[in-house]
Amino acid sequence: MTTTDVLIVGAGPAGLTLALLLAEHGVAVEVVDPKSGPVPETRASVVHPRTLETLAPLGLTAHLLAGGNRVEAYDFRTRGRYVGQIPYSTIGTGLTPYPFDLTFTQDQMERLLVQQLVDRGVDVGWGWRGTAVRQHDDGVTATVQHDEGQERTVRARWLVAADGARSAMRDLCAIPFHGRVDAKTYLVADMALTPAPPRHRGIFDFLGDGTVSVFPRAEAGTYRVTAVLNAGALPGALTDEEAIRTVVEKRSGLGVTTGTITWVSSTVVQHRIADTFHLDRVLLIGDAARAHSPFGGQGMNNGVQDAMNLAWKLALTARGTAGDHLPRTLTEERRPPSLRIVRTVDRLSGAEVTRLRSWIVPRLNVILLGLPVVRRLFFSIASQLWVHYRRSSLVGGSSVRWPGVGRVRPGDRMPAVVLADGRTTHDLLHPLSHTLLLVPGAKRAGADIATARVRALEEAIDLPLQVEVIAPRQRPSRQLALLLRPDGH
């Protein structure tokens, strides 16, 4: 029997991100996965601004930016006819340091995270799957089996199920996973297109019986093409490759010829969510906690955000600073936004597409997104900046008004406030500790007063803590103290 603080079953983006964060915290962690290594397929392909924000303190965002491609605007078309454009980066400028989507695929993400773990002395146990779990008052005993037949047991304080939508760990714990199977046809492919669509723009083409989206990948001339079609829209005898070529060349109005296809898959999509994201000492993250269509590229981002939410809680519990209740707040914090995402994606991708809807929807989107308030709301939702934990039992205090930002409530994502030296508040976040921001008010020279209070605050807060007295370009009228978690909330 081996022992560890945390056993993670599943080495996808969610499980690997959590393992990396725990290793950074000095928490003993073991990761197992039945695969032989990182996925060879590209699979998930989009990283949203909020994920880029949360990975930046770890130094990972620089790797993503170097290996990905920025998508700065989205064109809407109806059967190829241009309807309008959403200037995504223009809308997001000032809201985040990363006002764009990034095409960075799952295989790239997994290889990056595995290498980061190896650099920290953590090896993934490839070829091992979880087959049994028993819970105790102070931990979990799991049985893992190698694909060559040998078995062993692992004793851990916590077990994290990150083993996908068909999670064996979730099923072993009998956690209900309610929802429905989508009857639509989903085709996903990486392919060459001629003439090449714009390098930094995505395209949504609304057909009479479906939708085709095109995202430029980092490799020049290669595109991620996703087709969502009504049931029965294509002849059943077509192979996946024949189907995606037919949709792009003959059904869409993109006006392109398909070239080499490096990966193609037809997917049966589920829209489901677990009733709870924890059962005693078993915690669910990533697709083990929720499943939905690839529409909008939310999946990989959800898993990374789960990991960011959970890692610091497990770390504080492992070092004895917090009780066992803390990791279990994963459910109350992450399930509500996950439920909203599942329902939203279900409505957007699950609705039957008609000729009338294909004509109305893109035009209505362009009209509405001409309104500033709608533009900001759209960007906030699409980028996941909207996610908050205001109703969490962990948050407290009162909301504050910040010039140029608006109202900031306890549990919100910390806005990227520009400081006098050109940095933003996000540059001050630390992945291994809480950050206390002390903001002198505009009406009094409060820096000395704020600094004098630091010692008392450090003694009162039993947490790893970084204290920053900051000077924003636009100061609030009164002195503020904001305690930020490692996940930026």
Protein Blocks (a to p, Z undefined) as FASTA:
>chain_A
ZZdfbdcedjdfklmmmmmmmmmnopacddddfbfbdcfbfkiabdcfklmmmmmmnomm
mmmmmmmccdfbdcddeehiafbdcdfklmmgojacblccddddfklmmmmmmmmmmmno
pacdehiacfbdcddfkbccdddddfkopacddddfbdcdfebjklmklmmnopaceddd
dfbdcddddddddddddfkbccddddfkbccdddddfbghiacddddddehkacfkbcfk
lmmmmmmmmmmmnopacdddfbdcdddddddddfbfcehjaccehjllpccdfehplmmm
mmmmmmmmmmmmmmmmmnopacfklmmmmmmmmmmmmmmmmmmmmmmmmpccdfklmmmm
mmmmmmmmmpmklmmmmmmmmnommpccklpckbgcjddddehkbpcdehiacdddddfk
opafklmpcfkbccddddddfkbcfklmmmmmmmmmmmmpccdddddddddfbdcfbdcd
ddddfkoZZ
